[in-house]
Amino acid sequence: RSPHANDVRKRNALLKDMVHAEREYVDALSTLARVFVKPLRMSSESAHPVVSSEQLWDLFSNVEAILAVHSLFVGEMEARLDDWPLCVFGDVFLKLAPILSIYGEYVANYKRALTVLAQLRKEERFVKFVEYHAARIDVPVDGPSRNLADYLSLPVRQLSHYVEALDGILRHTPHDHREYEMLHSAHERLLQTSTEVNASGRKAENLRKLLEIESRVENGCAELLDPRLVLVRDTSNVVVSLDGQESMRGVAVVLLDRGIVLLRRNESGTTMQLVASLSLTGCEVVAESGQDITVEFTEAGHETRRLAVTFSSARERETWSADITETVMRFDQKRATDSDTSTPSDGSVGLPPLATKSASAAAFSVSAGPASAVDGDVDEQDIQYVKVEGERFGIVKMATPARLIERLTYEKFPDVDCVNVFLLTYRSFMTPQELFLELERRFYLQLPPSASAAERNEFETATLRTVRLRVFNVLKHWVKKYFHDFENDKELVERYTEFLDRIIARNEGGREPAASLRATLNRLLDGGELRMRRMQDDAPDPILPRNLNANSLSLLDVDVLEIARQMTLMESELYRRVHAKELLGVNWTKKDKEILSPNVVSFTKH
């Protein structure tokens, strides 16, 4: 008798249990899709919807895509059981592991789903609608109830179930077993995927909380719009005194990984106003007793500020004191690590992501440095920005198009994120023709006639050369990533080519980059580069079913990888037509969605 016989029996039993559990999971997801998702989707498209299209997505996210993946997976697993006990499962798990990253979107949206569900449960039509359809569910003894929330929670727990199941199977699989290495690799990949999905969920939840707080601030709060911020802790309705002034009641304190934001509730009780934004630079808890805590902010070159907060209990004060101390330590450690990153000598700050705040002016967050090397002080009528005290990062709240172009081509330092987001959103406040005109003007930037010969020489050798390289960079990103702006605009193409041809002919500050851009444009106009993106000469050989010539060929006979390839080929053409601008502002859920997001609508209806 083999010394591993007992382990092998346990391993086989665990594998059978896993297949059985996978079938139950797929059946539950099928019930969710059949009983809840599809009826609610039909309702959302009716004249009197129970839920809107946006609420439908908030509730179910990509659960139908998850169901499609697991339907194929469980079919493959059950087919393997037909060869029991000679069947192997390791390769199936290896195929599945990378695909499970699809859970990232669902997990990130889960708390939002519960919030929306709680809101909808207050509406009688929704409650009756769900109860009517839930009554059709044949509830198994050990399965989920008819409660929609129970079904929504299933995918959130599934990855950890896989990791635990494979862990048990591995413990009872001998090291010399033919499947051990595959199962071990699959376990490691599943563990990594689970960790990444959970991290993605935490990041999305952090951003959602920041945006939720910011949305309640009257006139907005630029300090909360940087998605790189981490919300450590927040509390509301505490008593605060800043710099020895009279105590304020009803104040919300928001602790971030780079500072503390104070918000005061307005008399209406529905909105708040920004009281202060304090950097963690030089921050220290200097006194605490009972429910009170005092924090000092001492930064070189600035007056010391003192913040006193009275919490609702001593326990809450202790928690806040510990969190502030730890956050300051992490902040100081990060600053020390980043100390070798130079800051521009003119005091300009780094570039945070973008955030639209005004429809009348182009408004988003970019580096808050000088307007340009030659324009002097920033004109507050042309641009408004917030510099976070003690930080290298500042936020431009709004600016004229000309000022925004200066930011894209700022000579002190480049920023690809700024360029990418600007090119994605600029159509909301200017046309492609206007954008090109502003870039052309920026390329031919000139000093005032009164400039001396020395100033002119320094300007041409340093500032102008860098600015022109930045302009070329913007043009390259524009034509390569948003070629649809050029496809149907003959005049824009003509102006673009005339501009490049003039630079090449006269060697006006960049013959080589101009020639490269000209060649790129020609390839795109001819369709060559687009074809290269869509087609591969080294396409993999199809994975044909072993019983291809059999009279009865089912879907389960086809390899899951080949099914995925064929589905991708079928959908790729519709997907390729979707432009990034169609995804802005949830345009595909609005009344004029066929105009704002025609390709997204076509893709979702396919």
N, C-alpha and C positions, 0 to 999 in steps of 0.2 A: 504493500500500500504506500502511495506517495506521501511524503511528510507534508506536502502542501494540499492534500485532498480536502481537508476541512476548510482552508482558506478559499480554495477554488469554488466549493459549494456556496460559501457565503458571498463570494464575488458574483457568481451566477445569479443568486437570489437578488442581490442589489441591482444588477443590471436589468433583470425582469421588472423589479419594482420601479426603476427609473423610467422604463418604457411605458409602464402602466400610468405612472404619474404624468408623463409627457402627454399621453392621450387625454387624460382628464383635463390637463391645462389647455390643450387645444380645443377640447369640447367647450370648456368654460369661455374661452375667448370667442369661439364661434357663436355661443349664446349671447355674449355681449354685443357682437356685431349684428346678429340677426334681430335680437329683441330690442336693443336700445339704439345702436348707432344708425342703422338703416332707417327705422321709422323717424327718428329725430332729424336725419338728413332730409328725408322727404318733406317733413314739416317745415324745415328751414327754407326750402325752396318754394313753399306755397304762399298764397296771398296773405294768410294769417298765421305766421310761424309761431311755434311754441318756443323755439330758440333761434337765435341768429346764427349765421354761418361762422362768425367769430367765436360765439359761445360754444358751438359744436366742436370747433377745433380745440378750444381751451379745455373742454371736457375729455375728449378722446385722443387728442394728439395723433400720433401715427400708429395707433393700436392695430389697425387693419393691416399695415405693413408687417407688424410683428406677427400677426396671425398667419400671414402668407408664408413667412419664413419657417415658422414652427409646424405648419401643416406639411411642408416638404420634409422637414426634419423627422417628424414622428412617422411619416410614411416610410422613410428610409430605415428607421430603427425597426419598425414592425416587419418590414421585408427581410431584414437580416435575421429576425427570430425564426424565420422559416427554415434556416440552415442550422438551427440549434442541434448540438452544442458546438458546432464547428465555426459558428459565425464570429466575426470580429466587429468591434465598435469604435476602436481608437481613431481610425481615419475619419469616421463620421463626426466625432467630436472636434477633430482638428479643422475640418471644413467649417463647422458651426462657429467656432470661437471668434474669428475676426468679424463674422457677420453680426454678432451680438452687440457690436457697438451701436447698432440701431436703437438700443434701449436708452442711449444717452439723451435723446430728444424727449422721450416719454418721461423719464425720471426727472429731468429738469423742469418739466411742465406739471408734474404731479400735484404739487401744493397749490398751484394755480387752479388745477382741475377741482380740487376739493373746495377752494374758495368760491369758484363759480357755481359748483353744485349746491353749496350752502345758500348762496343768493337765490338760485332758481327754486329751491325748496320753499321759499316764501311766496312763490307764485302758484296759485291754485291750479291753473291750467297745466302747468308743468307736472305738478304732483299727480293729478288725475291721469295725465297722458302716460307717465311712467308706470303708475300702478296698473293701468289697463294692460299695458304690454308685458309688465313683469308677471302678471297672472298667468301668462302662457308658458312660463318656465316650469319644467318638471324638475323639482328640487331633489337632488340626490341626497342620501343620508349624510355623507361626509363632505359634500361639495359646498360651494358658496350659496348664500341665501338668495332671496329675490332682491336684495338691497343693491342698488347700483354702485354705491361706494365700495362694497365688497369686491365687485368685479373690477373696478378701477384699480384696486390695490394689488391685484394679482401680478401684473408685470413688474411692479416695483420689487417684489420679493424673489422673482424667478432666478436672477443671476446668482444670488447667494445660495439658492437651492441647488443649482448646478455645481457650484464649487464644493458644497458639502457632500453632494452625492458622489462626485468624482474622488473626493478625498477618501470617502469610505471604500470605494471600489479599489483605489490604489493600495490602501492598507491591506487588502486581501488579495492582491495580485502579486505573485512571486516575481522577483526581479529578473528571473530568466524567462519569464512568460513572453510570448511573441508580441503581446500588445502593451507590455509595460512602458516602453519608451514613448509610444504614441500617446498613451493615456497620461503619462507624466507631462509631456509637452502640452497636451490639451488642457490639463489642470493648470499649468503655469500661465497659459494664454488666457484662460477664462478668469483667473485671479487678476491678471493685469487689466483685462477688459472691465471687470467689475469695479476695480479701483478707479479706472479712468471715467467710467460712467457716473460713479458716485461723486467724483470730484467735479465733473461737469454739472451735475445736479446742484451741488453746493454753490458753484459759481453763478449759475443762473438764478438760484434763489436769492443769493446776495444782491445781485443786480436788481431783481424784482423788488426787494425790500427798499433799496435805495430810491428807485424810481417811484415807489408808492409814497415814501416820505416826501420826496421832492414835489410830487403832484399836489400835495396839500399846502405847499408854501405859496403865499401870494406873490405874484410876479416871478415865481420860480426861484430856484437856489442853485446857482452854478457850481457851488462847492460840492454838490452831491451828484453831478452829472458825469463824472469821470468813471467809466466802468472798471478801471483798474483799482478803484478804491475797494477796501474790504470793510464791511460793517461789522464791528466787534460787538457792540451792545448799544441799545437805545432804551430810553425810558421817557415817560411823559408825565406832566402834572407835578413837577417837583418845584421847590423854592430855590431860586438862584440869586446870588449877589455878585456882580462883576465890578472889580476895581473899587470896592467899598461903597458902591452906589446903593440906593434903596433896593430892598429885596423885591424880586419879581415872582409872582405866582403863576402857575399854569405853564411852566417852561418845559420844553422837551430837550433832552440832552442826547446827542448822537455821538458816540465814540467810534471814530474811524481809525484805520491803521496809520493815518498820517496827521490826524488832528481831531479836534472836538468842535462840533457845530451846535450852537444854541438857537432854538426856535421858540418863539412865544405865540401862544394861541390868541387869535383876535377875539374881540367881544362877541362876534357871531358864533364862535366855537367851532366853525367848520374849516377855517383856514388858519395858517400861521405866518409869522413874519420872521425873517432872519435877524437875530440879535447880534451874534458874533461868530466868527470862524477863527479858531485858535490852532496854530500849528503845534505839533508835539515837540518841536525844537526847544530844548531847554525846559521841558515840562517835568514837574516833580510834585508828588503828593507831600505837602509840608505839614499837614495837621489833620487829624481825624479823631472824632469822639462821638459816641452815641450814634445819632443819625446824620451827623455833619462831617463833611470832608472839605478840605481847602487845597487847591492846586495852584501852583505858581508856574508861570511861563516866562522864562528868562532867556532872551536871545540877544546876542551881541548886536549892538547898534539900535536896539529897541527898548522901550520902557518895559519894566517888569509888570506883568498883568497878574491879577489874583482872582481866582474863581472860587466862590464858596457855594456849596450845594447841600441842601437838606433833603434827604431821601425819606421814604415812608417808614423805613425800619432800619435798625442797626445791621441786620443781616444783608439788606440790599446795599447799604453803605460799604460793608466789608467786601461784597462781590465786586462792586464798582472800583474800589481801591485796588484790589488784586488785578483786575483787568486793565486798569490804567497803567499800573506799574509794569506789568508784563508787556503791554503794547508799546510803551515808551522804550523798554529795553530792546524789543525787536526793531523798533524804528531806528534807534541809535546804531544798532548792529548793522542794519541795512545801509545806513548813511556812511558808516565806516567802510563797508565793503565797496560802496559806490564812490568813495572819495576820489578815486583815480579818474573818474569821469569828469572832464573839464566842463565848466559852465562858461558861456560867452562872457567876455570881459565887460560888455556893455550892460550886464545885469539882466539880459533877456532870459526867459525861462523855457523849459522844455515843452513839448507838444502833446497835450492830451487829446483824446478822441473827440469826435464832433457831437454837437447837440443842438438841434434846431430849437430856437426860442422865439422867433419873430417871423411873420409872413411879409412884413413890409421891407425888411432888409435881409440880405444874406446873412444868416446867423448860425454860426457853429464854432466849436472850440478849436483854436489853432494856437501856435506859439505866440506868446504875448511879448515879443521883442519890439525894437524900434520899427517904424513903418518901412524905412529903407535907409540905405547909407547916405542918401542925399536929401531926404525930405525933412529931416530934423524931428521935432517932437510930433507925437501922434495927435492928429486932429480928432477931438472927441466927437465931432459931428460925423466923421467918416468911419470911426471904429470905436467900439467900447469893449473893454476886457477887464477881467478880474484876475488879479495876481494873488494867489493864496500865500498869506504871510509865512515867511520862513521856508517856502518850498521852491523847487526849481520849476514847478509846473504852473502855468497860468491858462486861463480860459477866455477866449474871445467870445463875447456874447452876441455881437452883431457887427456888421461892417458892410461898406459898399463893395460892389464887385471888384473895383480897381484895387481896393485894399486887400481883398482876399487873394487876388492874383499875386500881390506882393508877398503875401505869406507863403503861397505855394512855391515861390521862387526866391525865398529869403536867402541872402548871400552868406549868412553866418553859419547855417547848418541846414541840411535837407531833412525832409520827413516824408517817408513813403505813405504812412497812414493818412496824413493830411491830404495828400494828392489823391489817394484812392477814394476817400469818403467825399471829397469835393466833386470828383468826376462822377460819382454815383448820384449826387443830390443837386448839382448846379442847375438842372433844367427847371427847378421850381422857382428860380428867380432870374434866369437869363437864358438866352438861346445859344445854340452851338456857334452861330455866326458871331454873336457878341463875345463869347468866350474867346474865339480865335482872334478877334480884333484886340482884346485886352492883352492876350499873350504876345501878339505882334508889337503892340506899343511897349510892353515890358522889355522885349528883346532889344528894341532900339532906345533904351533908356539913355538919357543925356544929362550932363551937368549943366547948371545955369551958365550963361555966357560970361558972368563975372568971375568964374573959377580961374584960379592961377594955373600956370603950366605944370607946377609940381602936383597940385591937386588933381589935374586932369590926367596926368601920367599914372598916379596911384590908383585913380578910379578905373582907368582902362585896363590896367594890369591885374587888378585884384577884384574889385566889385563887379564890373561889367562882364568880365570873362566868366565869373561864377554864376551870375544871374542868367547869362545866356545858356550855360550848361543846364541850369535848372529848368529853363523854358523848354529846351530839347527833351528833358526828362518827362515833363508834363505832356508834351506832344506825343512822345513815344507811348506812355501809358494810355493816353486818350485813344489813339488810333488802334492800338492792339487790343485793348479791353472793351472799348465802346465803339467798335467800327460801324455799328448800326447808325450812329450819328452821321456817318459819311455816305452810307450806302444809297440813301435816297435824297441826298443833297448835293446836286451837281455843282452848285455855286461854291459850297464849302470846300469841295475837293479841288476846284480850280484855284481858289485862294490859297489853299494849303500847298498845292504843288508850285504855284507861282512864288510863294514865299521861300520854299526850299530851293527852287531853281535859281532864284536871285542870290541866295547865300552862296550856293555852289559856284555860280558864275563869277561873283565878285569876291569870293572868299571872305565874307563878312562874319568873322568870328565863329567859325565852326563848319568848314567844308565837309569834313569826314562825318560828323554826326548827322549833318543835313543829308548827305548822300545815303547814309544808312537808313534814315527815315523815309527817304524817297523810294528806296528799294522795298522797304516794308510795305509802304502804301501800294506800290505796284503789285506786289504779291497778293495783297488782300483784295485789290480791285479785280485781279484775275481769278480770284477764288482759290489760288494754290495753297495758301496757308490754311484756309478753312478746311480744304480737303485733307490736308495733312493731319489736322486735328481729329477728323472724323474717321479716317481710315488707317489701317495698319497693313503693311505688306507681310508682316510675320504673324498673322492671325493664328491662334492655336488650332490644332486639329479638333474637329468635333468629337465629343465623347458619345459614341453610338451605343445604344442598348445591346446587350448580348443576344437578346431574342428579337432582333430587329425584324426578321422575316416571319415572326410568329403571327398567327391569325388574330390573337387577342393581345394587343399592346396597350398597356395602361400608363398613366402618368408616373406611377411608382417605378416603372421600368426604366425611366430616364434619369440619368445622373443629375443631382441637384445643381451641380456647377453648370452643366449644360443648359438646364432650365433657366438659371440666372442669366447666362450669356444671351440666350434667345430673347428673354424678356427685356434685357437691356437694349438689344438691337432694335426691338420693336418700339421702345419708348424714346430712344435717343434723339430721333428727328424732332419730335414734339418738344422734348426737353431743351434741345439746342436753340429752338426759336425763342425761348423765354429770355427777355432782357432783364438785367438787374433792376432797372428803374421800375419794372412792373411789380416788384416785391416791396416797394416802399409804402408805408402807411396802410398796410393791409388792403391795398387797392382792389384786390380780387373779391372782397366781400362787400363792396359798395355798389350802389344802384347802377352807376355807369361803368361797371367792371369790364364790360366788353370793349370799352374805349381805353380805360386806364391799364388794364392787364389782359389784353385779348389772348395772348399765348398761354398765360397761366390758366385762364378759363378753359381753353381748348385742352390743355394738358390734364386738368382735373376731371374733365368730362369724358376723356378717352377710356 
